[in-house]
Amino acid sequence: METNAKISITARDVEIDLDGAASEIEERLIHLRQDDTWGIMLDRLREARTAAMKAAVEAAEKSGLPERGSAFRTLIETCSLSRKPDQVLGAIHYLREVESVMDSPPRVINQLFEDANIESPGNLSLYLNRLRERKFLTIPDGKEDKNRFALLTELGRTHLDKRSNS
């Protein structure tokens, strides 16, 4: 015995309202995908998401929250991270702990430096590999030994703490 299901989605001028047995709904969804209705619906949802993100950023700026560049620069200055390896370690810390970004390819880290008006590290892999050799960073299991997933170790955190206290 098949149970009834209902799917109802409205995005601006596109409306999908399906009701019936699960197999019937699945068949209708296949047809919707074929005639571009589904694609149009996804486009509308992406547009709504983009507008919501833009509104959130504007609201944060109006409320006086610091933008990421100045927040990262403050971290660098407060912790007296003048050496580039320490700044890269600080960037990884900032991305993981402040912004909750767990996948940070080189372009993300370099953009953080640019946003803060700090000279970017250049050969980022060199810095990340040296920080890993010093046991300041580790790559979680299952991440194929990719630097973009690097996390601070306790030793790395201790190093940053010592820099901020000196």
Long-range contacts (C-beta under 8 A, 24 or more apart in sequence): 9-41, 11-41, 11-44, 11-45, 11-48, 12-44, 12-48, 13-44, 14-40, 14-41, 14-44, 16-41, 67-115, 68-99, 68-112, 68-115, 68-116, 69-112, 69-114, 69-115, 69-116, 69-117, 70-116, 71-98, 72-112, 72-113, 72-115, 72-116, 72-118, 73-116, 73-117, 73-118, 76-116, 76-118, 78-164, 79-160, 79-163, 79-164, 80-163, 80-164, 80-166, 81-160, 81-163, 84-121, 84-127, 85-127, 85-130, 85-131, 86-159, 86-160, 86-163, 87-113, 87-118, 87-121, 88-121, 88-124, 88-127, 88-128, 88-131, 89-131, 89-136, 89-137, 89-152, 89-156, 89-159, 89-160, 90-160, 92-137, 92-150, 92-151, 92-152, 93-152, 93-156, 93-157, 93-160, 96-151, 96-152, 102-149, 103-148, 103-149, 104-148, 105-148, 106-148, 131-156
